[in-house]
C-alpha cells in the first residue's frame, strides 16, 4: 500500500473528476490524504480518503488579488496563493511519508510542492490540456495585443513573485506555463482526443482517459417522478458563475406556457424566493443531481464547463452553451465544431432568441445524432479506472 498526497483547489469542476479516481485508488489499496477547501470535505471523506483543508477565504482572496483581466494576472494570482497553501500543507504533513503526489493542473501549487517534497508527480487536468508551445503562443499574443504600459507592470509582478517563491521555498519557476499548467511527467486528462482542438499535439506523457463520471456520493432527496417521463429541458450555469437572476427570469419568459417541462438548477447563491412567480412547467432547485437528471433530458442549456459538457454528451444530449468565463468559450466552440449543439452569448440574449435556439436544436436531428456519436466515443473510454491504471504504471517506473 502506498500513501498518496492529493492536492486540489476549490471548485466543482476541479474536484468532481477526481472523486472516482480517489475511490479507485483506495479500492486498490492506496491510502489517500486529500487537501482541498472545507466545502468539499464531506464529499471527499465519503471516498475513504483522509481530508485536510486550507483557508478557502484567504486562498480565494489571494487568487483574485492577482487580477482577472489577463491570463498573466491570473498566473500572478496563482503565485499569490503559494503563501496560503504551501505552509498549511507542510505543517499538516510534517513527519509523514508519501510515495507520490497527484496535483491539480491549476490550483494548489502542486508542481512547487512536488519539487519541495521530492515526490514523483502526476498532474490531474480537468480542462483542455495545453502544451508549452500552445501556451507560449497564447501568451505571446497577449504581449503583442495588449499595450506595453499594461503588460509591463503585470510582467514585473510575475518576476517579483517568482523571485519571492525561489527565496522562500527554494524552488525555481522557469516560465508562466509552469504556474498555470503545473506540468508533470504524467498528466491525466479527463477527456478524449476526439474532443480536443485539432491543432494540439501531445506526447505519451499525456493520457486521455475520458470523462471521470462517478457517483457524487450524496444522498439528496430529489423527486424524479414529476418529470422523468416528460423528457425535460435541463438548465444549469454550474456552481461558480451562476448568480444570474436576470437569466433565470429570462428562462421563465422563454419557456413559460410551452409544452416543455423545465428543470432548472440555480446554485446556492440565489434564493428561489428572489425569482418571483415560477411558471407551472418549471421545477426550480438550488441543487440538482445533474448526472441523474441528464439521463432523462432532451436538451441541456449549460455554461459549458468541461464537466457539464462531458456529462451532457455522455448521455447523448444536445447542448446549448452559454459560456461565462475561463475555458468555457473554447468548450462551447468544440461543441459547435462537432455539431452537438450551438453557442449563445449572455450579453444581449433575449427570451425569444433562447426559445428559438431550443426549438431549432430540438427539431434538427443532426444535433442529437452528433451528441450520440460523441456519447459512443466518451463511453469507450474508461475514465477513472484507466486513470488509476496509468497512475500505477507510472509509479511502478518511478
Helices and strands as residue ranges (DSSP letters): E 3-7, H 12-27, E 31-36, G 38-40, H 41-45, E 50-53, H 56-65, H 71-80, H 82-92, E 100-104, H 110-117, E 120-125, H 132-145, H 148-169, H 176-181, E 186-189, G 193-195, E 206-208, E 233-236, H 245-255, E 262-265, G 272-275, E 282-285, H 290-294, E 299-302, H 306-314, E 318-321, H 328-337, E 341-343, H 351-363, H 365-380, H 384-397
